[in-house]
């Protein structure tokens, strides 16, 4: 039986929401093994002057738990 765990994370980019999602998943994958999915929970942005200066995303990352993994 596979057990799946979920982790809520927030990331950002100065380019786009898509870039923020890609960068956040890439960053999380450096410390989380067995990532299986991502759900976009929220998207928002910071505005400076009359332009978007930062794109923010909140993600729900899913990953399976390896019961046989050595600590």
N, C-alpha and C positions, 0 to 999 in steps of 0.2 A: 504494500500500500504506500503510495506517495503522499507525503504531507507537504502542503504548500503554505508558505508564510508570506505576509504582505508587509511592506514597509512604505510609509509615506515620506516622500522627500521633496524638497523644493530646490529648483535650479534657476539660473538666469543666463541671459545672453544680451549683447548689445546689437545683435544682427536680426534675430527673428524668434518667434515662438518655436518653430521647427528646430532651429539651431539650439535653443535652450533645452529642448527635449533630447536631442541627439547627444549633446554634451553631458547632460545629467545622467543619462543611461550609461554612457561611456565611463564616466567618473565612478558611478556606483558599481559597475562591473569589475573595477579594479580591486574591490574589497568584498564583493558578494559573489559567491559561486552559484551556478545553476539558475541564473535568471531565466524566467519562462514567459514573462509578459509585462506589459505596462498599460495602465489606464490613466488618461489625463483627467485629473480631478478639477483643476482650475487653471485659468490663464489670466494674467493681469499684466499691467505695464506701468512703468514710471514715466512721467512726462517732465521734460525740462524745457522751459520756454513754450514753444508751440510744436515740439517734436517728441516722439517716443525715444527715451534715452536708454531704457532697459526693459527687456521682455522677461517676465517671470512665469514659471510653470510649477504646479504642484502635481506630483505623480504618485500613483500607487504602483510600486514595483512588486511583482510576484516572483518567488523563487522556491524551489523544492528543497526540503531538508534532507541531507544525507545522513541517515542513522549510523552508517558504518564509517563515517569520517573520523579520523584521529584528530584529537584536539591540539 
